[in-house]
């Protein structure tokens, strides 16, 4: 592992950072997902593309300092700014000479990750959206390029996931990519194939369904609370097709996690499968919430609650497994704050949305507890767990959280209406709550 970084040009500090990228950062950035892009394809491009190599050096410098810092936010140093500025100017100069779409997409992803580490949400979204718009053009004008080359295929996977990640974060943001084919939306062909041949097939099907769910809910939001006879038949039919495919995927994932073959998977494969099951359950539950008023049957709210409960068990298991697998990491031994940075697992988002959407007090407390005890110093792309916990506890008083009543008479999304659903995500909700530093310190003490 020492041989790879030391063969490339650059200063000793650059080579040390590249070595750290190989040993630690690449696997962390791809945690709970396919590692090919970060650990293989991008690393290969570093060998002959100085723009990518220098961007990775800048990213690794930020990542290492983020993991070691004790404060909630990373203080950007002059050296960080110089490295980031150099990366931007090098990309601009290179694209002037050689307008490479692959290079632009890789750097867009890296620059997005820069800003996530810093906590600059709006700038992160700007970089992401530029990459997504380019990817969309490639899909339309050069589909053979996206489908035929490994790097583009891997980039499409991660950009599709980050598109979903961003639309969950900023609730008024419609995904830029539209992944479900018209034939899938109409029910002519299935989104979930009859046979799933591996985790990548499973993940791809889930990504399409998540993207479709977000498009559907945003396009037809005006029908959310209407009874069945007031919903256009075309909307209702699409919703039922989507629900059927989510149900099918959920059943496939459940069989995989409970089969005897599950124990033959490697530890990362088991963790990835558990994550995919959790995501499928949460998206299915959110969709069910939207069809309560459009389908007959009083058991639908219970079905959504049941899925929240199962998802919490899965997430708790996943966090325990992740903690065990990371206990031997060299960085773990050096990190005083025990921070974790991931890119698009949506674990923080799932727990936050459970807090918003459940009126079951036990489920609410479990989700909040997992965020504030297991993830409090963690960041998942745009999502910061400390901010999420602070918002939840600022809106709901402690006596309501600790009440012995099994059910709440409200949901947090209703109590915090206009705050938790604001465009701009957690950062904007945090600003709207006007939490001063003294209030934040008090909340941290309570937590």
C-alpha positions in Angstrom: 0.0 0.0 0.0 3.0 2.3 0.5 4.1 1.8 -3.1 1.0 3.3 -4.8 1.2 6.9 -3.4 5.0 7.2 -3.5 5.2 6.5 -7.2 3.2 9.6 -8.1 4.5 13.2 -8.3 4.0 15.7 -5.5 5.5 16.8 -2.2 6.1 14.5 0.7 3.0 15.9 2.4 0.9 15.1 -0.7 2.2 11.6 -0.8 1.4 11.1 2.9 -2.1 12.3 2.3 -2.5 10.0 -0.7 -1.3 7.1 1.4 -3.8 8.1 4.1 -6.5 8.2 1.4 -5.6 4.6 0.3 -5.5 3.3 3.9 -8.4 5.1 5.5 -10.4 7.8 3.6 -11.4 5.9 0.5 -13.1 3.1 2.5 -14.8 5.6 4.8 -16.2 7.6 2.0 -17.7 4.5 0.5 -18.8 2.9 3.8 -21.9 0.8 3.5 -21.9 1.0 -0.3 -20.0 -0.3 -3.2 -16.3 0.7 -2.7 -15.3 0.4 -6.4 -15.5 4.1 -7.3 -13.5 5.5 -4.4 -11.0 2.7 -3.8 -10.4 1.7 -7.4 -11.6 3.9 -10.3 -10.8 7.3 -8.8 -7.5 6.0 -7.4 -6.6 4.8 -10.9 -7.4 8.2 -12.4 -5.1 9.8 -9.8 -2.1 8.1 -11.5 -2.4 10.0 -14.7 -4.6 13.0 -13.9 -3.0 15.6 -11.8 -6.3 17.5 -11.4 -8.0 14.5 -9.8 -4.8 13.7 -7.8 -4.6 17.2 -6.3 -8.3 17.3 -5.6 -8.0 14.0 -3.7 -5.1 15.4 -1.7 -7.2 18.4 -0.8 -10.2 16.2 0.1 -8.0 13.9 2.3 -6.5 16.9 4.1 -10.0 18.1 5.0 -11.2 14.6 5.9 -8.3 13.9 8.2 -8.7 17.2 10.0 -12.4 16.7 10.3 -12.0 13.3 11.9 -9.5 14.7 14.4 -11.2 17.9 15.4 -13.0 18.2 18.7 -15.4 21.1 17.8 -18.8 20.5 16.1 -17.7 22.1 12.9 -14.4 21.9 11.0 -12.5 25.2 11.1 -11.1 25.7 7.6 -7.5 26.7 7.7 -5.5 28.8 5.2 -3.9 25.6 3.9 -7.3 24.1 3.3 -8.4 27.1 1.4 -5.3 27.1 -0.7 -5.7 23.4 -1.6 -9.3 23.9 -2.5 -8.6 27.0 -4.6 -5.8 25.2 -6.4 -8.2 22.3 -7.2 -10.8 24.6 -8.7 -8.3 26.6 -10.8 -6.6 23.5 -12.1 -10.0 22.0 -13.1 -11.0 25.2 -14.9 -7.7 25.4 -16.8 -7.8 21.7 -17.7 -11.4 21.8 -19.0 -10.5 24.8 -21.2 -7.9 22.7 -22.9 -9.7 19.3 -22.8 -13.4 19.4 -22.0 -13.6 15.9 -20.4 -17.0 15.0 -19.0 -15.5 12.2 -16.9 -13.0 14.6 -15.2 -15.7 17.2 -14.6 -18.0 14.6 -13.0 -15.3 13.2 -10.7 -14.2 16.7 -9.6 -17.8 17.7 -9.1 -18.2 14.8 -6.7 -15.0 15.6 -4.9 -15.9 19.3 -4.6 -19.3 18.3 -3.2 -17.6 16.2 -0.6 -15.3 19.2 0.3 -18.3 21.3 1.1 -20.1 18.6 3.1 -17.1 18.2 5.3 -16.9 21.9 5.9 -20.7 22.1 6.4 -21.3 24.5 3.6 -24.6 23.1 2.5 -25.6 25.5 -0.3 -22.2 25.3 -2.0 -22.3 21.5 -1.7 -25.7 21.5 -3.5 -24.4 23.8 -6.2 -21.5 21.4 -7.0 -23.9 18.4 -6.9 -26.5 20.1 -9.1 -23.8 21.0 -11.7 -22.7 17.4 -11.8 -26.2 16.1 -12.1 -27.1 18.5 -14.9 -24.0 17.2 -16.8 -24.9 13.6 -16.1 -28.5 14.3 -17.3 -27.1 15.7 -20.6 -24.9 12.7 -21.1 -27.8 10.3 -20.5 -29.8 12.2 -23.1 -27.2 12.9 -25.8 -24.7 10.1 -25.2 -26.5 7.1 -23.6 -24.0 4.7 -25.1 -21.2 6.5 -23.2 -23.0 6.2 -19.8 -24.0 2.6 -20.3 -20.8 1.4 -21.9 -18.0 2.6 -19.6 -17.4 1.4 -16.1 -16.5 4.8 -14.7 -19.6 6.5 -16.0 -21.8 3.7 -14.8 -20.3 4.0 -11.3 -20.6 7.8 -11.4 -24.3 7.5 -12.4 -24.9 5.2 -9.4 -23.4 7.7 -6.8 -24.9 10.8 -8.5 -28.4 9.1 -8.5 -28.0 8.3 -4.8 -26.8 11.8 -3.9 -29.7 13.3 -5.9 -32.1 11.4 -3.6 -30.0 12.4 -0.6 -30.3 16.1 -1.5 -34.1 15.9 -2.1 -34.6 14.3 1.2 -32.6 17.0 2.9 -34.3 19.9 1.1 -37.9 18.9 0.9 -38.9 21.3 -1.9 -36.1 20.1 -4.2 -37.3 17.7 -6.9 -34.6 15.2 -8.0 -32.8 16.3 -11.1 -32.6 12.8 -12.6 -35.7 10.8 -13.4 -34.8 7.2 -13.1 -38.1 5.3 -13.5 -39.0 4.6 -17.2 -42.5 5.5 -18.4 -43.3 1.8 -18.8 -42.3 1.2 -15.1 -44.5 4.1 -13.9 -47.5 2.8 -15.9 -47.0 -0.7 -14.6 -46.2 -2.2 -18.1 -42.8 -3.5 -16.9 -41.7 -4.1 -13.3 -39.1 -2.0 -11.6 -38.0 -4.8 -9.4 -36.9 -7.9 -11.5 -38.1 -11.3 -10.6 -34.6 -12.4 -9.6 -32.0 -10.3 -7.8 -28.5 -11.5 -8.5 -26.5 -9.4 -6.0 -26.4 -6.4 -3.8 -25.7 -4.1 -6.7 -28.9 -5.2 -8.5 -30.8 -4.8 -5.2 -29.4 -1.3 -4.7 -30.1 -0.2 -8.2 -33.8 -1.3 -7.9 -34.1 0.5 -4.6 -32.5 3.7 -6.0 -35.0 3.8 -8.9 -37.9 3.3 -6.5 -36.7 6.0 -4.1 -36.3 8.4 -7.0 -39.8 7.5 -8.3 -41.3 7.9 -4.8 -39.8 11.4 -4.5 -41.0 12.5 -7.9 -44.5 11.1 -7.3 -45.0 12.7 -3.9 -43.7 16.1 -5.1 -45.7 16.1 -8.4 -48.9 15.1 -6.7 -48.5 16.7 -3.2 -51.9 18.4 -3.5 -53.6 15.0 -3.3 -51.9 13.9 -0.1 -54.8 14.4 2.3 -57.7 13.9 -0.2 -60.1 10.9 0.0 -59.9 8.3 -2.8 -62.8 9.6 -4.8 -61.1 13.0 -5.2 -57.8 11.6 -6.5 -57.4 11.3 -10.3 -57.4 7.7 -11.3 -54.1 8.1 -13.1 -52.4 9.3 -9.9 -54.0 6.6 -7.8 -52.9 3.9 -10.3 -49.3 5.1 -10.3 -49.3 5.2 -6.5 -50.5 1.6 -6.4 -47.9 0.5 -8.9 -45.2 2.1 -6.9 -46.5 0.6 -3.6 -46.6 -2.8 -5.2 -43.0 -2.6 -6.3 -41.8 -1.3 -2.9 -43.7 -4.2 -1.3 -42.0 -6.7 -3.7 -38.5 -5.3 -3.0 -39.1 -5.3 0.7 -40.0 -9.0 0.6 -36.9 -9.8 -1.4 -34.7 -8.0 1.0 -36.3 -9.6 4.0 -35.7 -13.1 2.5 -32.1 -12.2 1.9 -31.5 -11.0 5.5 -33.2 -14.0 7.1 -31.9 -16.7 4.8 -29.1 -19.1 5.7 -26.9 -17.5 3.0 -26.9 -14.2 5.0 -24.2 -15.6 7.3 -22.0 -16.5 4.4 -21.7 -12.8 3.4 -18.7 -10.7 4.5 -19.3 -8.2 7.3 -19.4 -5.3 4.9 -22.0 -7.1 2.7 -24.2 -7.9 5.7 -24.0 -4.2 6.8 -24.9 -3.0 3.3 -27.8 -5.4 3.0 -29.2 -4.2 6.4 -28.9 -0.6 5.3 -30.8 -1.3 2.1 -33.5 -3.1 4.0 -33.8 -0.1 6.3 -34.1 2.3 3.4 -36.7 0.2 1.7 -38.8 0.1 4.9 -38.7 3.8 5.5 -39.6 4.8 1.9 -42.4 2.3 1.9 -43.7 3.7 5.2 -43.6 7.3 3.9 -45.5 6.3 0.8 -48.1 4.4 2.9 -48.6 7.7 4.9 -49.6 9.3 1.6 -52.1 6.6 0.6 -54.0 6.4 3.9 -56.6 8.7 2.6 -56.8 7.1 -0.8 -57.3 3.5 0.1 -59.8 1.8 2.4 -58.4 0.0 5.4 -57.7 1.1 8.9 -54.6 -1.0 9.2 -52.5 1.2 6.9 -51.3 3.5 9.7 -50.3 0.5 11.7 -48.4 -0.9 8.7 -46.4 2.3 8.5 -45.6 2.2 12.2 -44.6 -1.5 11.9 -42.1 -0.6 9.2 -40.7 2.2 11.3 -40.2 -0.2 14.2 -38.5 -2.9 12.1 -36.3 -0.2 10.5 -35.2 1.0 13.9 -34.2 -2.5 14.9 -32.2 -2.8 11.6 -30.5 0.5 12.1 -29.6 -0.3 15.7 -28.0 -3.6 14.5 -26.2 -1.8 11.7 -24.7 0.7 14.1 -23.5 -2.0 16.4 -21.9 -4.0 13.6 -20.3 -0.8 12.2 -18.9 0.1 15.6 -17.4 -3.4 16.0 -15.8 -3.4 12.6 -14.3 0.0 13.1 -12.8 -0.6 16.5 -9.5 -1.8 15.1 -9.1 1.2 12.7 -6.0 3.2 13.2 -7.9 6.4 12.9 -10.4 5.3 15.5 -7.6 5.0 18.0 -6.4 8.6 17.2 -9.8 10.3 17.1 -10.7 11.9 20.4 -14.3 12.8 19.3 -15.0 9.4 17.7 -16.4 11.2 14.7 -17.8 9.4 11.6 -18.2 10.8 8.1 -20.2 9.0 5.5 -21.5 10.3 2.2 -25.0 9.0 1.4 -26.2 6.3 3.8 -29.2 8.4 4.8 -29.1 6.9 8.3 -29.4 10.3 10.0 -32.2 11.2 7.6 -34.1 8.0 8.3 -34.0 8.5 12.1 -34.9 12.2 11.8 -37.9 11.4 9.6 -39.1 8.7 12.0 -39.0 11.4 14.7 -41.0 13.7 12.5 -43.7 11.3 11.3 -44.4 8.9 14.2 -46.9 9.5 17.0 -45.7 6.3 18.8 -43.7 7.7 21.8 -41.5 4.5 22.1 -40.5 4.6 18.5 -39.9 8.4 18.7 -37.6 7.9 21.8 -35.7 5.1 20.1 -35.0 7.0 17.0 -33.9 10.1 19.0 -31.8 8.0 21.2 -29.9 6.4 18.3 -29.2 9.8 16.9 -27.9 11.4 20.1 -26.1 8.4 21.6 -24.7 6.6 18.5 -24.5 9.2 15.9 -24.2 12.6 17.7 -20.8 13.4 16.3 -21.5 12.0 12.9 -22.1 13.6 9.5 -23.7 11.9 6.5 -23.2 14.1 3.5 -25.5 17.1 4.0 -27.0 15.6 7.2 -25.4 16.5 10.6 -26.7 14.4 13.5 -26.0 17.1 16.1 -28.1 19.6 14.2 -30.9 17.1 13.7 -31.0 16.2 17.5 -30.9 19.9 18.5 -33.9 20.8 16.2 -36.0 17.8 17.5 -35.3 18.7 21.2 -35.8 22.4 20.6 -39.3 21.8 19.2 -40.5 19.1 21.6 -40.1 19.7 25.4 -38.5 17.1 27.6 -41.7 16.4 29.5 -43.4 15.4 26.2 -40.5 13.1 25.2 -40.4 11.4 28.6 -44.2 11.1 29.1 -45.4 7.6 30.0 -48.3 7.9 27.5 -47.7 5.3 24.7 -49.0 7.7 22.0 -48.5 11.4 21.3 -51.5 13.5 20.3 -49.5 15.0 17.5 -46.6 14.4 15.2 -43.4 16.5 15.3 -43.9 17.5 11.7 -47.2 19.1 12.6 -45.9 20.8 15.7 -42.9 22.2 13.8 -44.8 22.9 10.6 -43.1 25.8 8.8 -39.7 24.9 10.4 -39.0 21.2 9.7 -40.5 21.4 6.3 -38.7 24.6 5.2 -36.7 24.6 2.0 -33.0 24.6 2.9 -33.1 21.5 5.2 -31.7 21.3 8.7 -29.5 24.4 8.3 -32.5 26.6 7.5 -34.6 25.0 10.2 -31.8 25.6 12.7 -31.7 29.3 11.7 -35.4 29.7 11.9 -35.4 28.4 15.5 -33.0 31.2 16.3 -31.0 29.1 18.7 -28.3 31.2 20.3 -25.0 29.8 21.5 -26.2 29.7 25.1 -29.3 27.7 24.1 -27.2 25.2 22.0 -24.8 24.7 25.0 -27.8 24.1 27.2 -29.2 21.5 24.8 -25.9 19.8 24.5 -25.7 19.5 28.3 -29.2 18.0 28.4 -28.3 15.6 25.6 
